[in-house]
Amino acid sequence: MPELVLTSMSGPDDGSVLRFAEHMDVTFGRGQGSSISLLADPEVSRRHGRLFWSKGAWWLEDLGSANGIFLHEFARSQKILTPVKLSPGDIFRIGRSRFRIEPPFGTAGSRQAAKATAT
């Protein structure tokens, strides 16, 4: 199972890269014990959502939040109603925070992304 690599694209941690080890469910919310705490965002529920590994891929799931989780951006943005399979480059929004799924470090995809960024 590859590690999960997220880039925060907005909010107080804008630009930070978050890495999570294998075999870990990654939870989002304002409640204690969330892997990614979004305390300052009133649009985020205590137990808002989670990322988990299943069937060879990372998946995103809403945990019954009041305001939902949105996958993609702008005209393609859609509220997720069931767990969705994610791919590198996917962007999702929880409350006012946006995150991008990155290829795991050391993979061909991450090297290509780094090369494109450097040029």
N, C-alpha and C positions, 0 to 999 in steps of 0.2 A: 504494500500500500504506500503510495507516495505521500510525502508530507503535504499539508495544506498551506498554501502561501496566498495571503490576501494583501492587497494594497488599499489603504484607507484613502478615499478620494474626496472626502469632505469632512467637515466637523473639526473638533479641536485636535485630532490626530491626523489631519490631512497630510498625505504623503508618506506616512509611516508604513512599513512593511511588517506584517504580522505572520509569524510562522508557527504552525502547530504540528506536534508530533503525530506519528501513526497511532492508530487505535484510539483516537480521541474524538469524542463528540464536542463540537464547538458551539456554545450557546451564546445568544445575544439577549440582553435585557437590562432592566434597571434593578433587578433583584440581586441579592447577595448570591455569590456562587456562579455568576455568569462568566464565561470565558472572556467575553468582550462586554464590558460594562458601559452602558450608554446612559448614565445617571442623569445627565443634564438635559436630556431630550424628553419633553413631556408627551411626545407622540409614540414613545416606546413603552410597551407593557413590561411588567416585571419578568415574565417568561415569554419573550417575544418569538424567537425562532432558534433553529439550530442547523448546523451543517454536520453531516455524518457520512461515513464511508459504507457503501453497500454495492454489491454486484459489479465491482471493479471501477467504481466512480464515486465522486463526491456528490452529495445531494443536499438540497436546501428545503427546509420544511418550516412552515408557520405553525407555531404552537398554540393557536387560538388567540392570537393577539387582537386588540381592538382595531388597530389601523392597518394591519396587513404588512406583507412584504411584496415588493415590486421587482420583477426581473426585467432587465434591459432598460433602455432609456428613451425618452422623448416619445415619438409616435409608436415605437415598438413596446413601450412599457406595458407590462401586464401584471395584475395582482395574482399571486400564486394561491391556488386553492388546495392543491395536493403536493406532495413532495416532487421536486423537479430535479432532474439530472443536470449537473453543471459541467461546463467546458472552460478551459483557459480562455480568458478574455471576457467572460460573462461578467456583467455588472448588475448588482442588486442594491436595493435601497430599503433600509429599515429606519423608520422615522425620518430624520434629517440627514442621516449618514449613508454614504454610498461606499460600496466595496467592490473591488475587481478581483476575480480569481486569476491567479498567475500560474504559469507552469512551474513545477517544483524546481528549485535551484539545482543546477548541474545537468539539466535535461537539454536536449536539442532545442526545444521551444524557448527555454529561458535564455540560451546563448543567442538565438536569433533575435529575441526581443531586446537583449542588451546591445547587440550589434546595430539594430535599427535605431535605438535610442542614442547611440554614440555618433551616428552620422548626421 
